[in-house]
Amino acid sequence: MKKLLLLLLLFPLFSFAQVVPDKTDQITVLNSETAYANFIDVKLLLSKKGIEIVSLDKEAFQIETGPIDIKSSGTSYYVFICRDDKIIITGKTKYSSSDTIETIANTGAKDTPEKLSFEAMNDLAKLLGTRLQYEVR
């Protein structure tokens, strides 16, 4: 009986954990805001985090960042596309061990440059909202 009670108490903790599929390369933050409000929220968050904005398209509600250092594994660049009820986040990364620029995706083992780049993008998405949708394009 005690085991059953303990299991029932722990169930809510496990039910909120969201599994991120392998090869996910796009994160969508779902909300109930307008495209303009999402655009402003992204601008404010990037400004607050000290992240440089290199491209700002006020008509398409799109923002591109400058290079962001990722735990000495390389640099990442993000693109935020703001729409009504959602913010779509994608990115590119340049690893310090290579000169090629690749799409950020949930690949690689723990603490690899690939995984660290995706986790940094995911952390930024979590700052914009809690309802996240992971997609493979």
N, C-alpha and C positions, 0 to 999 in steps of 0.2 A: 504494500500500500504506500509506503514511504517513497519507493522508487517511482511509482506512478505519479504521485504528487510532485516530486522533484522534476520529473519529465514534463509535466503540464506547466510547471512554473518556468522552465527553460525554453519551452517551445516558442513563445513570442520572440525571444532573442534570436533564434535561428531563422524564423520566418521573415524577418526584415532584411536579412543579408541577401544582397543581390549578386548573382554570379555574372561576371563579365565574360562573354564568349570569346574564344580565341579568335585572333585576326580582326577584332573590332577596330575600325579606323575612324569611326564617327560617333560622337556623343551628342545626344539631343537632350537639352534641359527643357522639360515640359512645365509650363506655368499658365497663368491666365492673363498675362500682360499683352499690351499691344506691341507691335514691332518697334515703334518709337521708344516706348518705355524700356523694352529689352535692350535697345541700342544704347540708351542713356545708362542703364545699369552696367552693361559691359564696359563702357567708357569709364565710368566711375571706379569699377573694380580694378581695371588695368592701371588707372591713375594711382589708386590707393596702394597697389602692389608695386608701383614703380616700374611698370612694364611699358616700354616705348611702343607707341602706335605709329606705324609707318604709312598706313593707308587707311583713310576714313571716307567711305562712300555714304553720304547722308541720304541719297536717293534710293540706293539698294539696301540700306541698313546693314552694311558689311564693314568689318574692321579687321585689319591685318596687323600683327605685332612685329616688332623687330626681334632680333635674336635674344633668346633667354637661355642662360647657362643652366644645365641640368646636372647637378651633382658630379661635376668633372667628367661626365661621359660624352658631352657634346653640347650643341645648342639646338633649340627648338624654335619654331615659328608657328604661330596659331592664326587661324582664320575663324572669325565669328560671323555667322549669318543670322541676323535677327529677323524673326517673323512673328506674326500674331500667334500667341500661345506657345512659342518655343524659341530656343537659341540653339543653333547647330554649330558644333565645334569640330574642326578638323585641324590637322597640323602636318608639318614637315620637320624633319630633324637631320642634322649633319653631325655624325659621330666624330669624336676626336681622332679615332683610329682610321678614318676614311674621308675622302674628299667628296663623296657622293651624297646627294640629298635624297632622303627616302621619306615615304609617308609614315606617319606615326601610327602604329598598330599594336594591339595587345599580343605580342609575340615574345618569345625568348623566355629564359629561365629567370628566376628571382635575381635581382641586382645586376642584370645585364643592361647595357645601354638601351636596348629596345624596350624592356620592361620599365626602366626608370623614366623614359620619355613618355610612355603611355600613362604611367602613374601620375606624373606631373600634370598632364593634360586632364586627367580624371579629377585630380585635386582641385584644379581651377574650375572645372564644371560643378563640383560639389559646392563651391563658394557661391555659385549663381542660383542654385536650387537643389532640392532633395529628390525630385522626381526625374530620374535619369533613364534614358533609353539608349541602349548600345546597339550599333548597327555595323554591318560589314557592307561596304559599298561595292 
